[in-house]
Amino acid sequence: MNETPRKPVHLAVYDTFADWETGHTTAHLTQRGHGIRTVGPVAGAPVTTMGGVRVQPDLALADLRPEDSALLILTGASLWDTGDALAPFAAKARQFLDAGVPVAAICGATAGLAREGLLNDRAHTSGASFYLAPQPGYTGAEHYVEADAVTDGDLITAGPTEPVAFAREVFARLGVYKPDVLDAWYRLFHDSDASAYPILMAAAEAGDA
């Protein structure tokens, strides 16, 4: 019997996006058999990351449908703090959440979701509570959590210094690793705990990750 193909994970890309914030997430998703497709403002029109890397998006934001995706990832970017150029990406996140498809936002993308009103009724985090407080449309201060990363249903949020915790929450939401293997993964990549490495290797050799 043929397995149903996995839907791809969609990574939003736009000028000034913080390319280091999702490296763990996309690399290990790919290793675990999840396809990654990039989504930009315009299909085929290159964007330049904060690190100076040019990326050519696979498809345009307007063509992205929640039903075709496993998860939407929104990274930080200077543009989140300098105007409304990225507001359409926050609006797309609303479409995903309304459709029951998860969204993962890190760093400045949390401000975009705050302005879209998506954090008002969900537990969430960011770089700091005072970063979100002045965002227009944000009334969710009581739901702010001081944590590396937070998952509330279909929404994952994290601050800019927590790319590994962000990846952990994505992996947990998508069932990428079994809980004990995920714990070992996090201890290795976040805490440099060498004792976690044999657990990952044993799981990989057994095909039981």
Backbone as CSV, one residue per row, in Angstrom:
resi,resn,N_x,N_y,N_z,CA_x,CA_y,CA_z,C_x,C_y,C_z
1,MET,0.852,-1.200,0.000,0.000,0.000,0.000,0.885,1.247,0.000
2,ASN,0.605,2.148,-0.900,1.390,3.379,-0.971,1.004,4.335,0.145
3,GLU,2.020,4.944,0.772,1.752,5.937,1.796,1.347,7.252,1.155
4,THR,0.466,7.983,1.832,0.087,9.299,1.349,1.293,10.229,1.457
5,PRO,1.668,10.895,0.373,2.839,11.782,0.435,2.656,12.865,1.487
6,ARG,3.739,13.193,2.172,3.682,14.265,3.153,3.517,15.599,2.448
7,LYS,2.731,16.443,3.042,2.648,17.809,2.539,3.933,18.540,2.913
8,PRO,4.386,19.459,2.090,5.628,20.172,2.408,5.442,21.174,3.543
9,VAL,6.551,21.492,4.178,6.603,22.599,5.119,6.993,23.832,4.318
10,HIS,6.304,24.930,4.543,6.572,26.152,3.784,7.323,27.163,4.652
11,LEU,8.446,27.609,4.133,9.296,28.601,4.795,9.131,29.939,4.094
12,ALA,8.623,30.924,4.821,8.473,32.261,4.251,9.841,32.922,4.136
13,VAL,10.108,33.493,2.970,11.375,34.194,2.747,11.066,35.587,2.202
14,TYR,11.798,36.561,2.718,11.601,37.956,2.327,12.889,38.695,2.624
15,ASP,13.058,39.849,2.046,14.280,40.621,2.275,14.506,40.836,3.773
16,THR,15.728,40.709,4.187,16.227,40.883,5.562,15.818,39.756,6.496
17,PHE,15.287,38.639,5.967,14.895,37.593,6.916,16.134,36.992,7.574
18,ALA,15.979,36.650,8.853,17.088,36.180,9.681,17.340,34.710,9.382
19,ASP,18.279,34.443,8.488,18.452,33.095,7.967,18.932,32.087,9.001
20,TRP,19.568,32.527,10.076,20.083,31.590,11.082,18.983,31.065,12.005
21,GLU,17.833,31.704,12.014,16.813,31.347,13.002,16.096,30.037,12.691
22,THR,16.155,29.581,11.462,15.434,28.353,11.110,16.351,27.268,10.556
23,GLY,17.667,27.452,10.692,18.600,26.466,10.152,18.419,25.083,10.752
24,HIS,18.310,24.997,12.078,18.088,23.699,12.710,16.759,23.099,12.249
25,THR,15.755,23.933,12.199,14.415,23.445,11.852,14.391,22.842,10.461
26,THR,14.817,23.591,9.474,14.699,23.108,8.099,15.675,21.968,7.815
27,ALA,16.881,22.016,8.375,17.859,20.960,8.114,17.380,19.614,8.635
28,HIS,16.878,19.605,9.851,16.474,18.331,10.442,15.111,17.866,9.920
29,LEU,14.242,18.781,9.543,13.018,18.362,8.869,13.354,17.658,7.564
30,THR,14.291,18.229,6.824,14.692,17.619,5.556,15.290,16.237,5.784
31,GLN,16.145,16.110,6.791,16.749,14.815,7.101,15.705,13.772,7.480
32,ARG,14.589,14.228,8.009,13.532,13.310,8.424,12.462,13.127,7.344
33,GLY,12.758,13.587,6.135,11.881,13.316,5.012,10.787,14.327,4.754
34,HIS,10.866,15.491,5.375,9.888,16.545,5.132,10.424,17.505,4.071
35,GLY,9.686,17.715,3.009,10.098,18.656,1.990,9.937,20.089,2.468
36,ILE,10.844,20.955,2.047,10.785,22.383,2.379,10.578,23.164,1.088
37,ARG,9.554,24.013,1.072,9.343,24.905,-0.065,9.357,26.342,0.435
38,THR,10.027,27.206,-0.297,10.123,28.603,0.100,9.007,29.420,-0.549
39,VAL,8.507,30.384,0.217,7.396,31.222,-0.216,7.810,32.679,-0.089
40,GLY,7.770,33.409,-1.189,8.164,34.807,-1.165,7.054,35.716,-1.636
41,PRO,7.291,37.024,-1.574,6.275,37.964,-2.049,5.890,37.720,-3.497
42,VAL,6.883,37.367,-4.320,6.653,37.114,-5.745,7.415,35.851,-6.129
43,ALA,6.771,34.927,-6.804,7.429,33.682,-7.196,8.613,33.972,-8.115
44,GLY,9.741,33.381,-7.801,10.902,33.511,-8.664,11.677,34.797,-8.514
45,ALA,11.157,35.764,-7.758,11.868,37.030,-7.547,12.769,36.884,-6.325
46,PRO,14.086,36.892,-6.493,14.995,36.633,-5.371,14.841,37.640,-4.237
47,VAL,15.053,37.145,-3.039,15.113,37.998,-1.853,16.504,37.830,-1.257
48,THR,16.893,38.772,-0.418,18.217,38.723,0.197,18.066,38.669,1.704
49,THR,18.662,37.652,2.307,18.548,37.469,3.747,19.392,38.492,4.492
50,MET,19.209,38.535,5.791,20.015,39.429,6.618,21.490,39.076,6.525
51,GLY,21.781,37.802,6.239,23.154,37.359,6.089,23.709,37.548,4.693
52,GLY,22.943,38.201,3.804,23.424,38.485,2.464,23.279,37.348,1.473
53,VAL,22.488,36.326,1.817,22.271,35.189,0.926,21.036,35.445,0.065
54,ARG,21.177,35.233,-1.239,20.043,35.414,-2.147,19.271,34.103,-2.261
55,VAL,17.962,34.202,-2.101,17.080,33.038,-2.161,16.003,33.301,-3.204
56,GLN,15.782,32.329,-4.069,14.728,32.447,-5.074,13.535,31.628,-4.605
57,PRO,12.433,32.266,-4.255,11.274,31.542,-3.720,10.695,30.542,-4.721
58,ASP,10.170,29.444,-4.169,9.530,28.433,-5.008,8.158,28.871,-5.493
59,LEU,7.458,29.620,-4.665,6.135,30.082,-5.061,5.811,31.404,-4.379
60,ALA,4.789,32.061,-4.910,4.352,33.349,-4.377,3.397,33.139,-3.203
61,LEU,3.431,34.076,-2.281,2.554,33.997,-1.118,1.088,33.876,-1.536
62,ALA,0.702,34.609,-2.560,-0.702,34.588,-2.993,-1.147,33.214,-3.461
63,ASP,-0.192,32.374,-3.870,-0.526,31.048,-4.385,-0.473,29.953,-3.326
64,LEU,-0.096,30.323,-2.116,0.010,29.340,-1.037,-1.352,29.103,-0.398
65,ARG,-1.760,27.829,-0.343,-3.024,27.452,0.270,-2.754,26.591,1.503
66,PRO,-3.428,26.862,2.603,-3.206,26.062,3.817,-3.383,24.572,3.589
67,GLU,-4.328,24.200,2.771,-4.597,22.776,2.564,-3.459,22.047,1.849
68,ASP,-2.542,22.809,1.283,-1.407,22.203,0.581,-0.144,22.142,1.444
69,SER,-0.270,22.496,2.700,0.907,22.673,3.550,0.776,21.905,4.856
70,ALA,1.933,21.496,5.401,1.971,20.882,6.727,2.179,21.923,7.813
71,LEU,2.853,23.028,7.459,3.175,24.057,8.449,3.784,25.252,7.736
72,LEU,3.520,26.441,8.247,4.109,27.676,7.727,5.082,28.226,8.760
73,ILE,6.316,28.493,8.322,7.339,29.059,9.197,7.564,30.523,8.816
74,LEU,7.503,31.399,9.813,7.772,32.827,9.626,8.987,33.202,10.462
75,THR,10.017,33.709,9.821,11.232,34.093,10.530,11.227,35.585,10.866
76,GLY,12.158,35.955,11.708,12.363,37.366,11.968,12.923,38.067,10.748
77,ALA,12.807,39.381,10.729,13.341,40.214,9.644,13.248,41.660,10.074
78,SER,14.173,42.460,9.602,14.114,43.890,9.909,12.808,44.507,9.421
79,LEU,12.286,43.985,8.323,11.069,44.551,7.734,9.852,44.440,8.643
80,TRP,9.863,43.494,9.578,8.729,43.423,10.501,8.631,44.677,11.362
81,ASP,9.758,45.357,11.549,9.791,46.503,12.469,9.835,47.858,11.768
82,THR,9.784,47.862,10.451,9.943,49.126,9.732,8.742,49.494,8.863
83,GLY,7.647,48.769,8.995,6.475,49.082,8.185,5.582,47.871,8.027
84,ASP,4.718,47.934,7.044,3.725,46.883,6.843,4.001,46.007,5.624
85,ALA,5.238,46.023,5.146,5.560,45.258,3.935,5.285,43.776,4.100
86,LEU,5.433,43.280,5.327,5.249,41.849,5.550,3.874,41.504,6.126
87,ALA,2.999,42.473,6.217,1.652,42.220,6.737,0.931,41.096,5.989
88,PRO,1.108,40.966,4.663,0.435,39.851,3.968,0.850,38.476,4.489
89,PHE,2.066,38.358,5.011,2.491,37.070,5.567,1.762,36.783,6.877
90,ALA,1.535,37.815,7.684,0.754,37.636,8.909,-0.693,37.298,8.580
91,ALA,-1.223,37.923,7.542,-2.584,37.610,7.112,-2.679,36.163,6.626
92,LYS,-1.634,35.688,5.954,-1.616,34.289,5.524,-1.572,33.365,6.735
93,ALA,-0.843,33.771,7.774,-0.814,32.973,9.001,-2.217,32.832,9.579
94,ARG,-3.005,33.891,9.508,-4.392,33.813,9.976,-5.166,32.771,9.175
95,GLN,-4.979,32.748,7.866,-5.650,31.750,7.036,-5.265,30.341,7.456
96,PHE,-3.988,30.146,7.729,-3.512,28.825,8.159,-4.163,28.421,9.473
97,LEU,-4.134,29.303,10.451,-4.687,28.973,11.758,-6.195,28.740,11.677
98,ASP,-6.871,29.531,10.872,-8.322,29.340,10.697,-8.621,27.981,10.071
99,ALA,-7.677,27.495,9.268,-7.859,26.207,8.595,-7.323,25.037,9.418
100,GLY,-6.781,25.319,10.604,-6.253,24.266,11.448,-4.895,23.749,11.016
101,VAL,-4.139,24.588,10.292,-2.790,24.220,9.851,-1.798,25.022,10.687
102,PRO,-0.789,24.377,11.268,0.088,25.082,12.199,0.953,26.161,11.573
103,VAL,1.272,27.130,12.418,2.150,28.249,12.067,3.220,28.344,13.143
104,ALA,4.468,28.538,12.726,5.584,28.710,13.662,6.258,30.040,13.368
105,ALA,6.288,30.919,14.367,6.834,32.268,14.182,7.916,32.530,15.216
106,ILE,9.031,33.096,14.762,10.149,33.388,15.652,10.574,34.841,15.481
107,CYS,11.062,35.432,16.577,11.640,36.773,16.540,10.615,37.809,16.072
108,GLY,10.994,38.652,15.132,10.128,39.744,14.691,8.818,39.294,14.091
109,ALA,8.739,38.046,13.618,7.476,37.559,13.072,6.387,37.534,14.136
110,THR,6.785,37.414,15.414,5.779,37.440,16.472,5.110,38.809,16.543
111,ALA,5.857,39.867,16.238,5.266,41.208,16.220,4.243,41.315,15.099
112,GLY,4.557,40.713,13.954,3.600,40.709,12.858,2.323,39.994,13.228
113,LEU,2.447,38.868,13.927,1.251,38.140,14.360,0.495,38.933,15.422
114,ALA,1.230,39.654,16.263,0.574,40.490,17.275,-0.275,41.562,16.610
115,ARG,0.275,42.206,15.576,-0.484,43.246,14.877,-1.703,42.667,14.151
116,GLU,-1.602,41.415,13.755,-2.717,40.745,13.087,-3.769,40.273,14.088
117,GLY,-3.471,40.408,15.388,-4.419,39.996,16.426,-4.399,38.515,16.737
118,LEU,-3.371,37.811,16.280,-3.342,36.359,16.434,-2.800,35.904,17.785
119,LEU,-2.260,36.826,18.569,-1.717,36.456,19.878,-2.628,36.866,21.027
120,ASN,-3.747,37.446,20.718,-4.606,37.986,21.773,-5.262,36.920,22.631
121,ASP,-5.485,35.741,22.075,-6.179,34.683,22.805,-5.370,33.395,22.877
122,ARG,-4.075,33.468,22.576,-3.225,32.281,22.578,-1.992,32.514,23.442
123,ALA,-1.570,31.482,24.158,-0.305,31.561,24.877,0.816,31.744,23.857
124,HIS,1.767,32.601,24.181,2.816,32.926,23.215,4.016,33.521,23.930
125,THR,5.119,33.619,23.187,6.291,34.317,23.684,6.903,35.115,22.539
126,SER,7.995,35.797,22.841,8.703,36.608,21.847,10.066,36.935,22.442
127,GLY,10.726,37.960,21.907,11.996,38.371,22.481,11.827,38.930,23.883
128,ALA,10.750,39.676,24.104,10.442,40.270,25.400,9.008,40.781,25.343
129,SER,8.356,40.816,26.482,6.967,41.268,26.512,6.836,42.724,26.068
130,PHE,7.844,43.546,26.398,7.747,44.960,26.032,7.920,45.183,24.531
131,TYR,8.417,44.183,23.832,8.514,44.286,22.376,7.126,44.189,21.741
132,LEU,6.270,43.344,22.310,4.930,43.170,21.751,3.935,44.212,22.264
133,ALA,4.156,44.713,23.467,3.168,45.576,24.123,2.671,46.734,23.262
134,PRO,3.544,47.453,22.536,3.047,48.610,21.772,2.485,48.276,20.390
135,GLN,2.484,46.993,20.009,2.034,46.657,18.658,0.539,46.953,18.495
136,PRO,0.146,47.671,17.443,-1.277,47.948,17.218,-2.062,46.646,17.086
137,GLY,-3.203,46.596,17.750,-4.045,45.412,17.661,-3.711,44.324,18.662
138,TYR,-2.655,44.526,19.455,-2.243,43.511,20.418,-2.860,43.772,21.781
139,THR,-3.636,42.811,22.259,-4.234,42.904,23.596,-4.007,41.608,24.373
140,GLY,-2.943,40.890,24.006,-2.743,39.567,24.581,-1.679,39.479,25.651
141,ALA,-1.375,40.590,26.326,-0.295,40.582,27.317,-0.504,39.524,28.396
142,GLU,-1.739,39.273,28.760,-1.998,38.295,29.821,-1.654,36.865,29.387
143,HIS,-1.511,36.655,28.079,-1.175,35.328,27.561,0.315,35.185,27.239
144,TYR,1.090,36.227,27.551,2.530,36.161,27.290,3.194,35.239,28.301
145,VAL,4.086,34.375,27.808,4.779,33.402,28.654,6.285,33.642,28.557
146,GLU,6.936,33.737,29.696,8.399,33.866,29.721,8.994,32.474,29.525
147,ALA,9.258,32.124,28.287,9.778,30.797,27.956,10.580,30.888,26.672
148,ASP,11.426,29.886,26.442,12.229,29.870,25.224,11.342,29.780,23.982
149,ALA,10.348,28.928,24.054,9.412,28.740,22.948,8.108,28.224,23.536
150,VAL,7.005,28.540,22.875,5.679,28.187,23.384,4.839,27.620,22.252
151,THR,4.143,26.537,22.539,3.162,25.998,21.604,1.784,26.087,22.220
152,ASP,0.855,26.671,21.508,-0.544,26.715,21.925,-1.376,26.224,20.753
153,GLY,-1.755,24.970,20.774,-2.512,24.410,19.659,-1.693,24.390,18.387
154,ASP,-2.142,25.161,17.419,-1.472,25.192,16.119,-0.470,26.334,15.996
155,LEU,-0.245,27.081,17.058,0.676,28.222,16.989,1.915,27.987,17.828
156,ILE,3.068,28.161,17.210,4.362,28.072,17.887,5.024,29.444,17.812
157,THR,5.546,29.918,18.937,6.278,31.188,18.945,7.580,31.014,19.720
158,ALA,8.562,31.824,19.369,9.857,31.786,20.049,10.542,33.133,19.902
159,GLY,11.485,33.389,20.813,12.266,34.610,20.746,13.473,34.442,19.839
160,PRO,14.166,35.524,19.529,15.240,35.513,18.536,16.474,34.723,18.943
161,THR,16.652,34.466,20.229,17.839,33.744,20.685,17.593,32.261,20.879
162,GLU,16.449,31.768,20.420,16.087,30.382,20.715,15.769,29.547,19.473
163,PRO,16.651,29.502,18.484,16.352,28.704,17.293,16.258,27.213,17.566
164,VAL,16.979,26.717,18.580,16.931,25.283,18.873,15.617,24.927,19.575
165,ALA,15.206,25.745,20.523,13.918,25.512,21.185,12.774,25.639,20.178
166,PHE,12.906,26.574,19.253,11.912,26.748,18.187,11.808,25.462,17.370
167,ALA,12.960,24.920,16.974,12.967,23.680,16.199,12.333,22.548,16.988
168,ARG,12.653,22.466,18.265,12.079,21.404,19.099,10.556,21.443,19.071
169,GLU,9.975,22.631,19.179,8.517,22.739,19.189,7.922,22.344,17.837
170,VAL,8.602,22.719,16.758,8.140,22.320,15.424,8.184,20.804,15.287
171,PHE,9.284,20.196,15.711,9.414,18.744,15.605,8.328,18.043,16.426
172,ALA,8.058,18.570,17.612,7.033,17.966,18.457,5.661,18.076,17.806
173,ARG,5.374,19.237,17.244,4.051,19.450,16.638,3.837,18.551,15.426
174,LEU,4.895,18.299,14.660,4.781,17.479,13.465,5.086,16.001,13.727
175,GLY,5.455,15.647,14.954,5.753,14.261,15.280,6.991,13.730,14.578
176,VAL,7.987,14.604,14.440,9.201,14.236,13.706,10.030,13.197,14.457
177,TYR,10.112,13.328,15.778,10.862,12.396,16.609,9.967,11.875,17.736
178,LYS,10.266,10.668,18.194,9.614,10.177,19.395,10.057,11.036,20.574
179,PRO,9.235,11.131,21.624,9.555,12.056,22.726,10.938,11.879,23.327
180,ASP,11.384,10.624,23.547,12.699,10.449,24.161,13.823,10.847,23.218
181,VAL,13.622,10.633,21.924,14.628,11.018,20.938,14.653,12.542,20.789
182,LEU,13.478,13.151,20.815,13.413,14.609,20.738,14.103,15.244,21.936
183,ASP,13.911,14.658,23.098,14.587,15.166,24.294,16.108,15.073,24.126
184,ALA,16.575,13.956,23.574,18.011,13.798,23.347,18.510,14.794,22.313
185,TRP,17.731,14.989,21.256,18.102,15.959,20.221,18.284,17.343,20.841
186,TYR,17.334,17.742,21.678,17.395,19.066,22.281,18.592,19.178,23.224
187,ARG,18.830,18.153,24.006,19.957,18.195,24.941,21.288,18.285,24.201
188,LEU,21.375,17.639,23.043,22.620,17.694,22.286,22.831,19.067,21.659
189,PHE,21.812,19.566,20.960,21.990,20.800,20.194,21.817,22.068,21.022
190,HIS,21.092,22.005,22.114,20.902,23.183,22.947,21.879,23.216,24.117
191,ASP,22.102,22.044,24.730,22.914,21.997,25.945,24.301,21.420,25.729
192,SER,24.610,20.987,24.498,25.888,20.333,24.202,26.127,19.148,25.131
193,ASP,25.061,18.415,25.416,25.112,17.253,26.294,25.542,16.037,25.482
194,ALA,26.810,15.663,25.608,27.346,14.563,24.803,26.655,13.239,25.095
195,SER,26.071,13.089,26.279,25.409,11.830,26.608,24.166,11.598,25.764
196,ALA,23.674,12.648,25.098,22.495,12.501,24.252,22.831,11.905,22.891
197,TYR,24.097,12.022,22.486,24.481,11.578,21.145,24.250,10.086,20.915
198,PRO,24.651,9.199,21.826,24.399,7.775,21.596,22.916,7.439,21.451
199,ILE,22.053,8.187,22.129,20.622,7.947,22.024,20.152,8.252,20.611
200,LEU,20.626,9.350,20.054,20.256,9.707,18.681,20.798,8.698,17.691
201,MET,22.040,8.254,17.886,22.634,7.297,16.972,21.915,5.951,17.026
202,ALA,21.564,5.518,18.225,20.863,4.246,18.377,19.487,4.306,17.714
203,ALA,18.816,5.436,17.876,17.499,5.592,17.245,17.615,5.598,15.735
204,ALA,18.653,6.271,15.222,18.849,6.335,13.775,19.157,4.948,13.202
205,GLU,20.012,4.197,13.890,20.380,2.867,13.413,19.202,1.908,13.449
206,ALA,18.331,2.107,14.425,17.167,1.233,14.551,16.007,1.696,13.675
207,GLY,16.186,2.865,13.053,15.076,3.425,12.273,13.888,3.726,13.139
208,ASP,14.181,4.108,14.387,13.128,4.238,15.396,13.071,5.651,15.959
209,ALA,13.540,6.617,15.166,13.573,7.991,15.664,12.198,8.606,15.673
